[in-house]
Amino acid sequence: MALVPISDLLKKAEAGGYAVGAFNCNNMEIVQAIIGAAEAEKAPVIMQASQGAIKYAGLDYITGMAKIAAESASVPVALHIDHGTSFEQVMQCIRSGFSSVMIDGSKLPLEQNIELTNRVVAVAKAVGVSVEAELGKIGGTEDDIHVDERDALFTNPDEAKEFVERTGVDALAVAIGTAHGQYKGIPELDFPRLERIRSLVNIPIVLHGSSGVPDDAIEKAIKLGVRKVNIDTNIREAFVKACRDVLNKDEKEIDPRKVLGPAREAATAIIREKIRLFGSSGKA
């Protein structure tokens, strides 16, 4: 089937009280793992391309692989740009065939973030592409987006209400204590803040930096209105560990398929686990 916008998937998730997994893809094997896991779980799925993935594989390759995967899939698939950094880049992704985009103006003052987001919304909505935006700064490092932990700012609920009312975005990424990359300790999420945001904002909430967040915290966040959960680091960890295991077992192995095949299986397994955690299994 054709790629679908995330708004289609998240409306159903809102009605059903579950979240849809958004999994970052960097190469063919991870694309296959995402689709394989979604089909095995009969779940809708969001395939994301980050700044690093686009630099590594190229925009045309990422789009091409995602389209091939979606066309052969029996479940709904969205292709989404994760942390689009500029109006121009987001437009490139739309022209390339992305069904959803994220414009990340979170490092800008509120008025400038709203202005940038509205420019993207005006074009995207006209061509049936959904838009995610971000308010508040999420700690850690996400490719080109660097935010020092001490400067990371949580989302202001009142600003979130104003932002959504003035932009009409389809989903809002919030900062409530998660971080990109590997956690040094156990993250503590600000659930009262999330609850307050959700009481003021009537659109799906997105949780970034969810790898390493305890399962019970993810489940609570979903109960409080999170409808899209981003996972990248956990996939990388499983993928690379499987590669290492093969090469440690036989250092003379030179067949990439025998290294990357088990890595694809490991990535599929962790993605299936996350889909079940999010409650989207069987919801395709």
N, C-alpha and C positions, 0 to 999 in steps of 0.2 A: 504494500500500500504506500501511498505518497506520504511524505513528511507532514506532520501536523503541528500547529502552534501549541505552545505550552498552555495557553489559556484554555484550550479544549480539555486537556488532561487535568488541569488544576480545578476546573469547575466541577468535574466529576469527583475529584478527590475531596473537595469541600463538601459536596453533598454526602459523600460516603464516610467522611471523618478519617481519611488516611492521607498519607503523603506519597508523592511520586519521587523515585530516586533519579537524581541527575548525576551521571557518571562521566568523568573526563576521559577522553580518548586521545591517545598519542600516536598510535600505529594501527596497522591492520588487525593484529591479534587482539588488541583491546577492543576495537570496534566489534569484532566477532564475539568476544566474550560478553560484551554488553547485550548484544542481540540474542546470543545463545541463552544467557541467563534470563532475560525477559520472556523469551518464548517458553523456556522450561517452567517458569513460574506463572505463565499466562498473565503477565503484568504490562501495563503501559510503562514506557521508559523515555527518559530524556538523555540524549547524547550531547555532551558538551565539549567544545573546543576552547582551550585557554590560549593566552598569548603565546606561551611556549610551544604548544602543539602546532599552532599555525606557523610559527617560525621554523619548527623542526620538519613538519611534513609538507607544508605549503597549503594555502587556502583551497586550491583546486583539488588536491588529493584528499583533504579532510572531507570536503563537500561530496566528492565523488564516492568515497567509501561509504559515507553515511547514506547517500541516496541509494546505492546498491543494496546496502543492508536493509533499509526501510522497505524497498520495493519487494524484497523477498521475504519480509517478515510477516507473521500472522498477528502481530500485536501493534498498537499505535506507537509510533516513534517520532520524537521531536528532535530537531538539530538546533542547538542553542550556542551562541557565543558567550563565553564566561568572562566577565569583566572587560567588556568592550571599553577601550580607553578614549575613543574620540568619535565624533560624528562621522568622520570620513571612513574610519575602519568599520563601523557598524553598517554604513551604507554598502561597503564592499561585500560584507557578509550577506546582506539582503540580496544584492545582485547575484551573488554566487549561489543562492538557493537556500539559505538558512531559514527555518520556519519561525524562529524566535531569536531575539537578541537581548543582551543585557548592556545597558549603558551605565558605566560606573562613574558618576560625578561626585562620589562621596568625599573626595578630598577638596572639593570646591565649597565655598560658602553656600548656604541654603538657596539664595536667590539664583546664583549661577548654576547650581545643580538642577534647579527647576527649569531654568531656561534651556539648558543643554538637553535635558530629558524631554522637554516639550518638542524640541526640534526633531528628535528621533521618533517620538510618538506620532507626530504629524505625518511623517513619511511611512513608517512601519504599518500603522493602522490602515492607511490607504491601500496597501498591497496585502493585507491579511496576515501580517507578521505581528506576533505578540511581543510585549516589551516588559522586561524586568529592570528595576532600578535599585539603587542602594542608598541608604541613609544611615549615617553613622559609620565609623571606621572599624573594620575587622582586623584584629592583630595578626602578626606574622607576615609571611611573604607569599604573594600570589603572582608568580612570574614578574611582570613589570611593576606591579603595585607593591610598594614597600611602605609598611606602617610600623614605626617603632612602638613596642608594647606600651611604653609609658605615655605615648601620645594617642593611643587608641581610644576613641570616644564611643560610648554606647549611644544607641539611637534614642532621641528624645521623642516620647510618645506624642506630644502635642505637635511637634514639627512633622512627625510621620503623618498625622491627620491632615495637616495643611498640604504637605507634599502630594499625597494621594489625591486630594480634592482638586489640586491645581494642575496635575499632570495626567490623570486618568490612566496610570500604568496598570498592567495586568497582574503584576506581582511585585512585592517589595522585600528586598534583602535587608535584614536588620542586624545590628551588632548588639548581642546580649551576653557576650563572654566567650564565644568560640574564636578560634584562630586558624589560619591556614598553616599547613605543614604538620610536622610531628610535635605533639605536646611534650613539654618537659615534666608536667605533672598532670593531675586530673582536673579538667576544666570545670568551673562552677558557673552554671548559667543563671542569669538573672530572670527567673520565672515571673516574679511580680511585674517586671518591666514588660516582658513579652505579653502577659495577660492584659496589661494596660494598653499596649499598642493594639492588640487584637480587638479590644473593646471600642477603639476609636477608628480603626481601619477595617473596612469591609472588603478586603481583597486578600488573596492567598499570601502568606508570609513565607519567606525563603530563609533557610538556615545554611549559611556557608561554613566551611571549616569543620565539617561534622565527623571526619575521620578521627577516631580516638575519643570521641564523646561517649560516655557510658550508655549502654542500651536503655537503661531506665530513664535517663535524662532525655534521650531522643524520643522515647515513647511519651513522656510528659509534655515535651515541646509540641508533638503532633496533637495531643489532646487539647493544647492551648491555641491551636490554629496554624501551626506550620504545615504547609502542603507541598513544599519542594525541599528536598534535603540533598545537599551537594556532597559527593564523595570522590576524592582523588587519591589522597595519600595511601589509604588502605589498599587500593588497587595496585599502586606502584610497589608497595611493600610485598604483597603476595606475588606479584609478577616477577620482581627481581629475586626474591628468595628462591622461587622455583628454578630460575635460571642458574643461580649459584649452586643449588643442590645438584643439578645435572652435571655441571662442570666440576664440582668438587668430587663427584662420584667417578667421573672419567675425564681427566684433564686433557685427554687426546681427542675428545669429541669435537668434530669440525662441521657437523651437519646442523645448520641453524634451525631446521625444522624440529630436530630432537631436543633443542634447547628451548625454542619458543613455543612449541606445542604444549609441554607441561606448564609453561608460564601462562598460556592462554587458559588452560584448565583451572589453574589456581585463581586467576582473575575471575573466571566464571563463577567459581565456588563462593568467593567473597561477595560478589555482586548479588548472587542469589540469596545469600544470608541477609544482606542489607534490604533487599526487596521484601523479604518476609518480615523483617523488623519494622519496616515502614507501613506495613499493612496493605500493600498494593498487590500482593500475590492473588491471582485469580480475578483481578479487576479489569483485565483487558476487554 
